[in-house]
Amino acid sequence: MSTARRLKFDEIGYWSEVKLEIVRAYAQAYSTILSRQQGLTHIYIDGFAGSGVHISASTGKYIAGSPLNALNVAPPFHEYHLIDLDSGKAAELRRLTADHSDVYVYEGDCNEILIDRVLPRARYEDYRRALCLLDPYGLHLEWRVVQTAGTMKTVDLFINFPVMDMNMNVLWHEPESVDMKQLARMDGFWGDRSWQEAAYTTTWNLFGFLEKTDNEVVAQAYGRRLKRVAGFAYVPEPIPMRNSRGAIVYYLFFASQKPVAAKIVKDIFKKFRNRGAS
């Protein structure tokens, strides 16, 4: 039995389809601009690449994931670096891209692989640039990866800010009741424990619980962190990605060193910003 038949493809909601369209639109603009600059090599990086194919929850049809969308961009990227922890998904990526000598598929923890093997391929002094998508299912991305990308000054970054995972497992009214492993996950994603300053007010309610701030307040604090700590020059207001009930599942952030990149993404975000809002 083939890998494709054994593998159960992820079913995604329409908000994920919107995200794919946003990233595809920017990847097209990015590759078009970078291809005009002689001497520069530009690469595509996908830290949580999946199998390359999804099933639409709304139609039941197979749809291309972000790796295949990137491969269909013209003019093309010079290299494609696709990472997934799941061995079955990595195998399917290898099968789908077998005819592409410019595609590199990695199986394992993307935090280690990005730091040790992939981001070093986008060094400024080597005249190399990168577009990187970091779209974890939850709090699986480590801040050190984001900060490394910002310090390099060569990486345009899309980041999934997973507020649903945060609210379910970390951002409780009783912070002292949160499991230490969940706190460690949040610390790793944020980089330290300063997320608590954004997540809670100093006010206690009538039931003796700390008052939580809105998701948007926490997301805004993360955006400031992308600038002040990671060193990205431009971080447009993130776009909320909503489920079928209008609830925010995550925020999609973009970070770059270039004003033109931020302008392009702002225009793309504007097109989709209110999609799914009640």
N, C-alpha and C positions, 0 to 999 in steps of 0.2 A: 504494500500500500504506500502511495506517495506521501511525502511530508504534507503537501497541500490538503490531502484528504484527511489525514490524522489531525491536523491543526484546526482548532475551533477559532474562527475569526471573531474579533471584538465587534460587538454591536454598539454603534455610536448614535447619540442623539443629534438633533439638528444643530444644536449649539456647537458640537464638534465639527460638523460639516461647515459651519460658518467660519470656525477657526482655520480649517484647512483652506478655505477660499481666501481668507485674509493672508495667510502665510504664502500661499501660491502667488497671489497678486504682488506681494512685496518681493518675493524671490525673482519674479519676472523683471520687475523694475531694477532690482539690485544687479542681476547678472547683465542686463542690458547696459547699465552705466559702467560697471567694472570692466566689461569686455572692451570698452572703448579706450581704456587706459593701458597703453603699451607698457610691457614689463611687469605688470601686476598679475599674480595668480590668485584667483578667488575660489574658495572652496565652500561646500555645503556640509553642515554638521547637524546630525539629528541624534540627540542624547537618549531619547526614549522612542526609538523608531517604530516599534511594533513589527508586524509581519509585512507591512507594505500595502495591505488590503484590509478594508473594514466592511461591515454590513450596515447599511442604513436602517435605523430603527423605524423610520417613517415609511420607507418603500420596500424594505427587505432585499434590496439589490446590493451587489458588491460595488464598492467605490474605492478609488485609489486613495491611499494614505499619503502622508507628507513626503516620504522618500520617493515614491513614484511621481508625485507632482513635481518634485524638484528635478527629477531626471527628464521630465518633459519640457522643462524650461529651455527656451532658445533665445539667444545663444546660450550654450550650456556652461555650467560650472566646470572648472578644471578637475576637481576631485569631489567625491562624495564619501562622507564618513558616517556610517550608520551603526548605532549601538543599541543593543537590547539585552536585558538580563535573562530573558526566556530563551532557552536553547531551541525550542520549536520555532519561535518567531525569527530568530537569527538564521536558522536553516532555511526558512521560507524566503527571507530577504536574499540569501545567497542564491537560491534557485531563481528568483525573479530577476536578479541582476547578473546572472552568470555570463551574459554576453558583454558586460561592461567592464573593461580592464581598469577604468578609473574609479570604480566603486570598491570601498573597503568596508567590510562588515565585521563587527566586533561583538563577541558574546561575553557579558559580564557586567559588573557595576560601572555605570557610566561615570560616576564621580572619579574613580581611579583611572579609568581609561581616558577620560577627557584630559585630566591633569598630566598624566604620564606619557600619553601616546598621540593624542589628537590635537589639542591646542598648541603644542610646540610646532605643529606644521603651519601655523598662521603667524609666525613671528614678523614683526614690523621690519626688522633689518633684512629679512629675506624677501621683501616686497610681496608679501602674501597677506590676504585678507580673508575673512570668513563670515558667513551668515550661519548662525547657530540657533536651532530650535530646542528648547528644554521644556518638554511637555509631560511632566510626571503625572502619575495617577493620584499621587498624594504628596506627603512631605518626604519625598525620596531624594530630592536635590539638595546638595550641600552648598552652603554659602561660599566656601573656598573656591568652588568652580566659577561662580559668578564673579567673585572678586578678582580671580586670575584673568578672566576674560576682560574685565574692565581695565585692569592694570596694563594689559598687552596693547591697548589702544587700536586693535585691528579687527575687533569682533562686533558685529551687529547681532543683538540678542533678542529673541522672543522667549518669555518665561511665563509658565502657568503658575499663578499664585493661588494655591488650592484652599480657598476659605471654607469649603464644605468639610474637608478633612480636619482643618483647624477647629472648626466649631464643634464637630462631633467628638474630637479626642483631646483637645487642649484648652480652648477658650471657654472655660466653664465659669459660672458665678462663684464657685468655690475652688480657687486655684490650688489650694492645699490638698484637694482630693484627686487631682490629676495624677495618673500613673507616671512614675519617674521615666519610664521608657518613652512615653509620649512627650514629656518635657524635653527629653534629649533629642527627639526627632525635630521638635520645633526649634530648639537651640541650634541644631545643625543646619536647618533650612535658613534661619535668620542670621546666624553667625555668633550670637550671644544671647543673653537673657533680656536684652533691652526691649524685646517685643512686648513685654508686660507693661511698659510705660505707655505704649500705644493702645494696648488691648483693654486696659481698665482705667476708670476714673478713680479718684481717691475717696469717692462717696460710697457709703454703705446704705443699702435700702432697708425697709422695715423688717425684712426677713433675715437680716444679718449677712446678706450676700453683697459682694462687690459688684458695682455696676459695670457691665461690659460696654465698650464703645461699639459703634457700628462697624460692619465689615469695611465700609469705605474708608473709615479713619485708619484702620490697620493697614489697608492697602496703600493709602497715601503715605504712611510712615515708611513702608517698604520702598516706595518710589523715591522718597528722599534719601533713603539708605543707598539705593543704586547710584545716586549722584555723589553723595558726600563721602561714602565709605568705599564703594567699588570704583568710583571715579569715572562713571559715564557722564559725558557732557550733556546729553539730551535724553530725557525720559518723558515722553508724552503721557498724558493722562491715560491710564489703562482702560481697556474696554471690558465691561462686565459681560460674562457669558452666562446666559440664563437657560434654565430648563423649561419644559413645557408649561409649568405652573408659574413661570416668571421669576422664580427664585434664582439668586446668583450662585452658580456652581463654582466658578473661579473667575479671577480677573486675568486678562491676557496683557502682560507688560511688554513693552519694547524699549530697548536701550541702545544707544549708539554714541559715537563721537562726532557725527556729522550732522549739521543742521538740515541738509537736503534729505537725509534719511528720515529724520523726524518729521519733516513736512510731508513726505510721501506717506508715511504711516498714519499721520493725523488725518489725511484725506481718505485713506482706506478705512480707518476706524470710524470716521464720520458716516460713511456709507452704511455701516452695520451697527452703530452704537445702540440704537433703540430696538434692535431686533429681539423680539421675545418679551419686551417690557409690557406690563399690563396697563 
